[in-house]
Amino acid sequence: MLAKKLISFFLLPFPVGLLLVMAGAVVLWFTSRQRAGKILASAGAGILLIFSWAPTSQWLLAPLHRIGRLADPAADAAGARFVVVLGGGYETTPAVPPTSRLSGATLERLVEGIRVYRRLPGAKLILSGGGGGEGIPSEAQMMVEAAEVLGAPPADTIQEGRSDDTQDEAVLVHDLVGNARVVLVTSAVHMRRSIKLFEKQGMTVVPAPAGYWPDRMEPLPDSERIAECDAASHEYVGMLWARLRGTM
């Protein structure tokens, strides 16, 4: 699992660009191969510049943002008895409110999941996310605490706290619900891959994307655009990996 995460990390635009710049600087300062150093540094700077440009991020995000929001859960998700919210990062700091322990992405997903849950009488919230370890709460547990603060009673929440990635979440949620119809809540950029993984397990998926990246076309490079490109690239790498493994 660690090897997979490291490999995928070093296939993203920001790490690749930064590593090339650093490699070029090392070659320039500590060797006589000035031409090679300049090429490496220039290539890295070029990658950082291109992927910090709004048209590049929008081009990468557009195919991942084509799934629209679930506007009317009562009509469009009728018959679904489970609302599955996928985790997207958290902290375990005990001195802050439960909602502040969740990453921005996780909180966006949870709020959308609770909105959908409230429109589906009798539905249950499945909050999914592992992590933790001995004496450390899982992401699912943190989400349950935050959900209660946001008005979702613990009696209507189910924890899935053993998964390491989206593929694990699909398998473990299927163990809980079988081939049921579920509303799947995750970030818009992550939804396309998630649907495929959950459908591969036999579930019928009603997508409820949350946390769309804004469609902005500023003329100047921006660090947020690099973050958007990294998020999109992570999804494309994840989809390629899933196809190679036959899991989607």
C-alpha angles and dihedrals in degrees: 000000000000091000091052092051093048093049093048091047093056091051092063122101099243098050091043093050094045093048092051092051091048092046090050091050092051092050092047095049102038107030139045093238095104095159093054091047092051092049093050095046093045092049091051093047090048092053091049091049096047094047093046090059118100098228090057094051092045091050091053095043099045097081090047094050098054094099106089127219121274098254100177112025093177091062105026096042099035111153095024110128098182132057108197117201116192119213123241106184138312147186129228099215103144098200096068131072116275092249090055091056091065122083117246091257093050093048091050090051093047094050090050091046092053091048090054093042091055090055094052110067112215095015124136128221115231109198112197132194136105130199122107116097134199108355092355119107119237123244089252090057091051089050092051090054092048091046090055090052088051092052106267109129117231089234088069097047128087122194125220101183105158104074125111099189143000093279090055090048091054092050096044095044089051088055087058101043107019115208093340127145107257137182106231118208122192138124115301091241090054098043102086094057093040093054092053093049093048094044089050087062091055102259123134107233130209105189121223106179120198135187104032115194107243119255100240127156105193112171095224128072115263135188091230090062089057089053089051092049091049091051092049093044090050089057094049091049089047092051092049091049092048092050092049089052093044094238096125 
